[in-house]
Amino acid sequence: MDLFKVYPLWDIDIVRAEGSYVWDDKGTRYLDMYGGHAVISIGHTHPHYVEKVVDQLKHIGFYSNSVIIDQQRELASKLGELSGKRDYQLFLCNSGAEANENAMKLASFVTGKSKVIAMKGAFHGRTSLAVAATDNPSIVAPVNRTDHVVFVPLNDEAALEAAFEGGDVSSVIIENIQGVGGVRMAGEGFVRKIRSLCDRYGALYVADEVQCGCGRSGKYYAADWAGVDADIYTMAKGLGNGFPIGAISIAPHIAPKFGMLGTTFGGNHLACAAAIAVADVMAADRLVDHARELGDYLIGELKKLPRVKEVRGRGLMIGVELFEDAAPLRRKLLFDEKIFVGSSGDKNTFRLLPALNIGREHADRLLEALRKLLTTSC
Ligand SMILES: Cc1ncc(COP(=O)(O)O)c(C=O)c1O
């Protein structure tokens, strides 16, 4: 059987990884400034993570959500501490799309309304409602098309208000820093407007933290920069450092009902052990603060480079927009300098989404390579 070829691939076979480095089958070492799409948060094969997952597997890997799984409670408590939202409630699933799907569904259950307001440039995943709330018609199949989702331009308060005036709004979903969209930031005033309009119209504010969350922006949730709470935060990617896990953190005013949400695999012992290990390392090594500090340094230095039009983002979620197509530079970085960075929906913008514990030496290595390539032609 052949693979169903939906991904354009680099001709590189990665077989080993440690910290912020990965090695291919020929023994070539690459600096990973992309974290496999923002997934690697505490570094590849972190010893505490490996130990926790291996140890858990020796005891039990999976049982269904019909019994107590104490690791779920431990994870909820640790995420409550890390995020500072101790009175929120945790529901565990398996991916970012699933987290968003559950969040929007929950908002609709709770409010009894059906409309979702999403942002132009948004990416929320590929399941039915998540993809309908994603601003990319080429990945929305006819069966996913719906009138329930209304798109407004990011940071356009008048358009947001007008969308509410149409009535029947169950939720507003927003990436406080758009990832796939090219690292575009929601303004703090705009986010506060979402909060106040949701309160006025009885809708829920869903912060999609799948990419920008779990400490990457220099606060646990990127939404925290606006100083107002969301009703639901969705997470995945960095939460499990590569182990598939998704989650939604739900405000205390939202009451659960048996059967309202559910999943077979979500919250299994092994996934929880992985996410607990990540939370342990995040707390012990103060990685949220580290991401902010190192991000400030990196962003400051990137702005000094030639041919750079704009540097956007916060912490270790950074978009670098060139005056030209970024693809040739990315290719040179990968094949000549052995550094992984990411593309984005905007062809001139490449993304940096490294592990949150990269050191200054990793940042400097990237800067040195960029300086070299951007002063020569590529
Ligand atoms: C902001 C955001 N939301 C949701 C998703 C979907 O996550 P997953 O691929 O785990 O379903 C992604 C994936 O890139 C994302 O960046």
The ligand as a Tripos MOL2 file, in Angstrom:
@<TRIPOS>MOLECULE
LIG
   16    16     1     0     0
SMALL
NO_CHARGES

@<TRIPOS>ATOM
      1 C1         -4.3340   27.7660   15.6690 C.3       1 LIG1
      2 C2         -4.5770   26.3430   15.3040 C.ar      1 LIG1
      3 N1         -5.7450   25.7690   15.6550 N.ar      1 LIG1
      4 C3         -6.0040   24.4760   15.3600 C.ar      1 LIG1
      5 C4         -5.0980   23.6950   14.6830 C.ar      1 LIG1
      6 C5         -5.4250   22.2610   14.3570 C.3       1 LIG1
      7 O1         -4.6820   21.4230   15.1580 O.3       1 LIG1
      8 P1         -4.5250   19.8640   14.7710 P.3       1 LIG1
      9 O2         -3.6970   19.8100   13.5460 O.co2     1 LIG1
     10 O3         -3.8690   19.2680   15.9830 O.co2     1 LIG1
     11 O4         -5.8930   19.3430   14.5610 O.co2     1 LIG1
     12 C6         -3.8710   24.2490   14.3030 C.ar      1 LIG1
     13 C7         -2.8810   23.4400   13.5620 C.2       1 LIG1
     14 O5         -1.9800   23.9460   12.9350 O.2       1 LIG1
     15 C8         -3.6090   25.6100   14.6150 C.ar      1 LIG1
     16 O6         -2.4590   26.2010   14.2550 O.3       1 LIG1
@<TRIPOS>BOND
     1     1     2 1
     2     2     3 ar
     3     2    15 ar
     4     3     4 ar
     5     4     5 ar
     6     5     6 1
     7     5    12 ar
     8     6     7 1
     9     7     8 1
    10     8     9 2
    11     8    10 1
    12     8    11 1
    13    12    13 1
    14    12    15 ar
    15    13    14 2
    16    15    16 1
@<TRIPOS>SUBSTRUCTURE
     1 LIG1         1 GROUP 0 **** ****
